[in-house]
Amino acid sequence: MADDDFFALPAFKPDEALLTLKRNLRDTRALTERGASFEIKGLPVLQCAVEGPTIVAKLVRSPSRSPQWDSFKLASSPDVRKFQDEVKKRLARWAQDE
């Protein structure tokens, strides 16, 4: 008899995923962590927090004193990886714009 749960993915643990996400964001060296948010040159660019079974993240379209935020709900490990890729793309774009 085959067990249907054999190939099931492990349950998403948002607390652990948030810690890993923050560690990976700190490794970029472009971002400075301030509590639950990250900054570039004193301007807030990213916020993330656990809400229930998901991570809710906000990322600015471009760094400014009055930023416009894009919201993301991260409910699985692939969502977190996709979000990290989006952060890296925006960091590269912002570096080119300077």
C-alpha positions as CSV (number, residue, x, y, z in Angstrom):
1,M,0.0,0.0,0.0
2,A,1.3,3.4,-0.9
3,D,1.1,6.1,1.7
4,D,-0.3,9.4,0.1
5,D,1.6,11.6,2.6
6,F,5.0,10.2,1.5
7,F,5.5,13.0,-1.0
8,A,3.7,15.8,0.9
9,L,5.7,18.9,1.5
10,P,6.5,19.8,5.1
11,A,4.2,22.3,6.7
12,F,5.0,26.0,6.2
13,K,6.3,27.5,9.5
14,P,6.1,31.3,9.1
15,D,8.1,32.1,12.2
16,E,11.1,30.0,11.0
17,A,10.7,31.3,7.4
18,L,10.7,34.9,8.6
19,L,13.9,34.4,10.5
20,T,15.5,32.8,7.4
21,L,14.2,35.6,5.2
22,K,15.6,38.3,7.5
23,R,19.0,36.5,7.6
24,N,19.1,36.4,3.8
25,L,18.1,40.0,3.5
26,R,20.9,41.1,6.0
27,D,23.3,39.1,3.8
28,T,22.7,41.4,0.9
29,R,24.7,44.1,2.7
30,A,22.7,46.8,1.0
31,L,19.9,46.7,3.6
32,T,20.1,47.8,7.3
33,E,17.6,46.1,9.7
34,R,15.7,48.4,12.0
35,G,13.2,46.3,14.1
36,A,10.7,44.7,11.8
37,S,11.8,46.8,8.8
38,F,14.8,47.3,6.5
39,E,16.3,50.5,5.3
40,I,18.6,51.9,2.6
41,K,20.4,55.1,3.6
42,G,17.8,55.8,6.3
43,L,14.8,55.3,4.1
44,P,12.4,52.4,4.9
45,V,12.1,50.0,2.0
46,L,10.9,46.7,3.4
47,Q,8.6,45.6,6.3
48,C,7.7,42.0,7.2
49,A,5.7,40.3,9.9
50,V,4.0,37.1,10.7
51,E,0.2,37.2,10.6
52,G,-1.4,33.9,11.3
53,P,-0.2,31.2,9.0
54,T,1.5,33.6,6.6
55,I,4.2,36.3,6.4
56,V,2.9,39.7,5.3
57,A,5.6,41.8,3.6
58,K,5.6,45.3,2.1
59,L,8.2,46.5,-0.4
60,V,8.5,50.0,-1.7
61,R,8.5,50.7,-5.4
62,S,11.4,53.0,-5.0
63,P,13.1,54.5,-1.9
64,S,11.7,57.9,-1.0
65,R,10.5,60.0,1.9
66,S,6.9,59.1,1.1
67,P,7.1,55.7,-0.5
68,Q,4.5,53.7,-2.4
69,W,4.2,50.2,-0.9
70,D,3.5,46.9,-2.7
71,S,2.1,44.1,-0.4
72,F,3.0,40.4,-0.6
73,K,1.4,37.5,1.3
74,L,4.0,34.7,1.7
75,A,2.2,31.4,2.5
76,S,4.8,28.9,1.4
77,S,8.5,28.4,0.9
78,P,8.3,29.1,-2.9
79,D,6.5,32.3,-2.1
80,V,9.4,33.4,0.1
81,R,12.0,32.5,-2.5
82,K,10.0,34.4,-5.1
83,F,9.9,37.4,-2.8
84,Q,13.6,37.3,-2.2
85,D,14.2,37.4,-6.0
86,E,11.9,40.4,-6.2
87,V,13.8,42.2,-3.5
88,K,17.1,41.5,-5.3
89,K,15.7,42.8,-8.6
90,R,14.6,46.0,-7.0
91,L,17.9,46.5,-5.2
92,A,19.7,46.1,-8.5
93,R,17.3,48.5,-10.2
94,W,17.7,51.1,-7.4
95,A,21.5,50.8,-7.5
96,Q,21.4,51.6,-11.3
97,D,19.1,54.5,-10.8
98,E,21.5,56.3,-8.4
